[in-house]
Amino acid sequence: MKNVTIRHLSDEVHRAIRRRAAGNERSIEAEMRAILTEAVKPPERIKLGTLLAGVISEENRLTDDEHAAYFGRAKTPHEPMVSGR
């Protein structure tokens, strides 16, 4: 792990970080790590299964028309393949 020194931090910012750290039951150093990590880490991508579960969940229930459009099968039968003799 790398070490970083932050110089010239205003008293106001330091007090705010100290209050935030106390509220989260962390040290000031741990709070600064959490702040930096949250600021630079990429947002978690939504996985397909999670997305689909959200679409068909109880709160976001699809209407019958939407369900047919997404998951329905064609009602007309397919023509059988003809071998090219």
N, C-alpha and C positions, 0 to 999 in steps of 0.2 A: 504494500500500500504506500501511497505517496503522502507526503506532508505538505501542507499549504499554510502560509502565513498571510493573514489579512491585516494590512496596516491602515491607519487613518480611518478606522471605523468610528462613526460619530457616537457620542454618548446616547443619543436618542435611539439609534438603531440597536445598539448593544442592550439597552434597557428593554426594548421591544422583544428582542430575541430571548433575553433572560426570562421575561414574563411568559412568552410562548413556550419556552423549554419547561418552565415550572408547571404550566397548564398541561403539558404532555408528559409530565413526570420523567423528564430527560435532563441530562446535563446540557450546558450551553453548547459544548462541542458536538454532542450527539444531535442536538436540534439543528445546528448548522449543517451537519452531514445530511440530515433528512431534507432540509430545505434545498441544498444543492442537488441532491439525488433527484428529488421531485422536479426540479427546474430543468434538468438536462436529459432525463431518461425518456425514451420515446413512449408515446402512449401505447398501451397494450392493444394489440390488434384483436378484433372480434373474430372468433373462429366461426366457421360456417355452421356447425352444429348449434352453437349458442345463438347465432342469428336466427336460424330456423325455429329453434325452440321458442324464441321470443315472438316470432311471427305467429305461431299457432298456439301461443299460451292463452290461458283463460282470459286475461285482461285484453288481449289483442285478437280475440277470436275472429276468424275469417268469416265473411258472409258466404252463403252458399254459392253465389256467382264467383267470388274470389277463389274459393276452394276449387271449384270446377276449372277455373282458368289456370291455376297453378298445378293442380294434381289430377285433373280429369283426363280421361282417355277419350280418344275419338270414338264416336258412336258408329261410324260407318266402317264396315269390314274392309279389310285390305284385299286387293286382288292377289290371287295366287301367282307365284312366279312361273313363267313358262320357259321350259328349256329350249334353247335355240338349236334345234336339230339340223 
